[in-house]
């Protein structure tokens, strides 16, 4: 990787008292200077003092490093010479982080004032917890961001209920046990953006740690604004990465019969999405590049345990594919030991 420039000010004013874990807040950023400025300002309102903040700038064209230096000298600033996506930035942040717990935070996302304290207590109390996502609300509409319906957790009944999300976590609003994430290889750096949380959640689950949704911590997310300014977040840009990365994700982890069927089904579904969003060019480019990256992903191929496969497969595919989806018995047995529920 190209040279990384680090600016290391004095460590955050964190006390050494208490046994709760030290937390490193990792914020990747590409432009969105004003959003980041506000996020860092709001971060200072945290009730928990044992933390540091790291900003990893992905070669912004806006004066992000200057803003951080001038307004937040206690923040640890890293600047990358080129934009390789938030996956590379988060991995760099983890390698440099001093905390045993890391909070992955998008530059346009603000945690509630007690977020760090709540996360610290939860990780201290639950040693098998790998990653936990909070509840995000859109800062403009006030509506919750809800990803879990396809796995059997509808918003009406589960918005304020904790449950396991082996299939995904919120990459920009989640806390994780740093050593667990690093031990399974961190974020897949060839993904750039999109599906990186799914990819990492599968490996963390397979390593025996829980990935959870926990609505006791809330965030405000300004993502509606970025749709207007960042082509990677508009449908035509993001769909490219979603299609390509989903192909690689399936290739790396699923047993052969299920891999073949899922790939065919995903092709059809993604083609329909491309038609809907007038993104056929992105569709064909995504699968062309997915095939180019196939050899490297085959080298990383490691079929997940049956219980993991079952937990990361959507409700729709479980019903559609039936016995092709392995691991139900194993997943239910694991859940019974923990007193949990598997959909």
Buried (B, 14 or more C-beta within 10 A) or exposed (E): EEEBEEBEEEEBEBEEEEEBBBBBBBBBBBBBBBBBBBBBEBBEEBEBBBBBBBBBBBBBEBEBBEBBBEEBEEBBBBBBEEBBBBBBBBBBBBEBBBBBBBBBBBBBBBBBBBBBBBBBBBBBEBEEBBBBBBBBBBBEEEEBBBBBEEBBBEEEEBBEEBBBBBBBBBBBBBBBBBEBBBBBEBBBBBBBBBBBBBBBBBBBBBBEBBBBBBBBBBBBBBBEBBEEEBEBBBBBBBBBBBBBBBBBBBBBBBBEEBBEBBBEBBBEEBBEBBEEBEBEEBBBBBBEBBEEBEEEBEEEEEBBBBBBBBBBBBEEBBEEBEEBBBBBEBBBEBBEEEEBEBB
